[in-house]
Amino acid sequence: MPYVNKPRPYAKEYAQYDGTEMVKKKRAQRNKARRMLEREGVVHKGDGKDVDHKKPLSKGGTTARGNLRAVPASTNRSVKRNKDSSLK
C-alpha cells in the first residue's frame, strides 16, 4: 500500500496512462459495445454482466455485433493471461 499516509496523485496517473490516446480509443470501443447490447436489452446497468468480445480486440477482433456476447463479470474477468497481461 504505497499511499497509506499521503494522497494518491490521481492527476499524474491520468496524465501518464488514462489520458493517453490509445487508452481513450480502447475505452470508447468498450463503451460502444456496451451501449449496443443495452439498446437490444441484453444487458442492463447493475446486472453483473460484462460485454465480452468473442475474438478479443487485442487479437484483432472488432466491435461488430457478431463478435459480442454478454457473460457474467466473474467469467469474463477470469481469463488466463500471460505475464505481460496479454491473453493466452
HELIX and SHEET records of a PDB file:
HELIX    1   1 TYR A   10  GLU A   13  1                                   4    
HELIX    2   2 TYR A   14  ASP A   18  3                                   5    
HELIX    3   3 GLU A   21  GLU A   40  1                                  20    
HELIX    4   4 LEU A   57  LYS A   59  5                                   3    
HELIX    5   5 ARG A   65  ASN A   67  5                                   3    
HELIX    6   6 ALA A   73  ASN A   76  1                                   4    
SHEET    1   A 2 LYS A  49  HIS A  53  0                                        
SHEET    2   A 2 LEU A  68  PRO A  72 -1                                        
END                                                                             
